[in-house]
Amino acid sequence: MPHTVTKYQPTPNPNALKCFVVPPVGDRPRSFRKPEEGAADPTAAAIFAIPGISSLLLSGDWLTVNKSPEADWAPIKKGLERALAQLA
């Protein structure tokens, strides 16, 4: 089901960003510390396909993405919105 990002919330970590989404991304928390761990999860795989994403936490109506220090947030946010909107 397609998802929409409703809000971004910064975290104390400059390389982490909390994203609120509708509808929820699942009914249980899922954490992936590297892309290989998320390969079997369609939502995680779509997000890890975005360049710069290093780890991911999915939990209900929010998710937290971590990026590599050299990556910029602007293209990651656009990629997140596009990837989440295309989920079936």
C-alpha positions, 0 to 999 in steps of 0.5 A: 500500500502506498505511504505518504510522509506527513512530517520529518522530525530531526533527532539529536543525531545529525545523521538520523531523521524520523519520518511520520507516515500514513498509513502505518508501515507495519504492525511490529517494529523492524530494525535493519542495521545494514541493507542486506538485513532488509533485503527480504522486507519490501519496505526496507528494500525500497528505502535502502535502494536510496543512495546514502541510507545506512540503517533503518527502523520501521515502527507503526506510523513512523520510521527513522532513517540513518544516512552516511555522514557524507550524504545530503538530506534533500535527495534522501527525503525526495527518494523516501517520498518517491519510494514510499509512494510506489509501494504496492 
